[in-house]
Amino acid sequence: MESLRLFSEALTRHTRKVAEVPFRDWNDAIAHLFRSLSDGGPTIVVIDEFPFLVKASPALPSIIQREVGPGGSGRASAVRLVLCGSAMAVMGGLLSGQAPLRGRASLELVVQPFRYREAADFWGITDPRLAVLVGAVVGGTPAYRHEFTQGDAPAAIDDFDAWVVRTVLNPQTPLFREARYLLAEESAIRDPALYHSVLAAIAAGNNTNGGIAGYIGRRADQITHPLTILKDCALIARDPDMFRPGRARYRIVESLITFYQAIMRKRWAELEIHRADQVWATTRQTFPPRSSARISKPCAGPSPWSPVAPCSPSSPPGSAPARSTTPPTALRSRSTWSRSRPSSRTARAASSPWARPSGAR
């Protein structure tokens, strides 16, 4: 009921009119919203983190559908309702299949993260090597630049290691637990331990169904559902294998999740007691090196940081793999839509657990 009270107070402040009768439920609130803003030009009303409201009031999408449908108070209203949420599975389900709001939205928009160059500019980084390293940790989510790091950015390539220790590995910063929260906020994930294991397997370089199953000690058919859920939540992507037709490889979309699974999760207890220096000193070697060659042909052995271990053009097959410098720009996303849905983060890029192809949701 608190969310309903806050909604009522916000509406009263905007319209400067008090409802004659207090709202009993969301039926009264949504109907009053459309009726009270029926005059004048279009008025944008934004409800952020809509999935949390739906969890508390499952009937809310049906109530909105009734009001914006034939005979509803929203048909003649000036309200343009924008629903935002970062839980991709919930937001995506609002307009799918037999969902009440299917066909009611005039706009559906997934807000993309910054690309590699945009993120570098946003962080004020001019060194392309440093930009790749920072992108491999935080991707292109704008919030990580100021809100999550208090504006702390590495001053130069030599400051990168110290920056990792004082930000992402520092339990006193919001960025420290963000990767865990990204998974926890998805309501479709009911067994976090299993999903963390699947993500850890992918972060360790196991990017096929069989490889992931073998890493976590399950049968391949037992991880089909978790993989589907993670894909629906836009936390992983399934890409076709460029060298093996009919096969696919999985990669983590969010850079921060890959970093957490590969570096932080196994040493979490040490990090919580402020031993970031020791942890990073012993795990830094597993992080992508500062220089590499472009993908030319596959090499033997997967890399924990890339689903396809590339060779340099001059390296013979089977030689030690050089890693790709394809710019990582990954992030998770929110959904955005008008009169029924908007807002957030996603990913794109190349064959790396740090990014996803352009145009992917």
FENRAPE-V201381 format. One line per field, one symbol per residue. ss: DSSP state (@ for helix, = for strand, . for the rest). burial: # if it has 24 or more other ideal C-beta (glycine too) atoms within 12 Angstrom, else .. A space follows every 10 residues. Layout:
BEGIN
ss=???
burial=???
END
This chain:
BEGIN
ss=.@@@@@@@@@ @@@@@..... .....@@@@@ @@@@@@.... ..=====..@ @@@@@@...@ @@@@@@@@.. ........== =====..@@@ @@@....... ......==== =....@@@@@ @@@....@@@ @@@@@@@@.. .@@@...... ......@@@@ @@@@@@.... ....@@@@@@ @@@@...... .@@@@@@@@@ @@@.....@@ @@@@@@...@ @@.@@@@@@@ @@...===== .......=== ==..@@@@@@ @@@@@@@@@@ @@...@@@@@ @@@@@@.... .......=.. ..=..=...= .......... ........=. ...=====.. .=.....=.. .......... .
burial=..##..##.. #......... ..#..#.### #######... ....###### #.##..#..# ########.. .###..#.## ########## #####....# #..##..### ######..## .##.#...## ########## #####..##. .###.....# #.######## #.#.###### .##.#####. ...####### #########. ###.##.#.. ..#..##.## #########. .......### ########## #####.#... #....#..## ..##.###.. .#..#####. .######### #......... ########## ########## ########## #######..# #
END
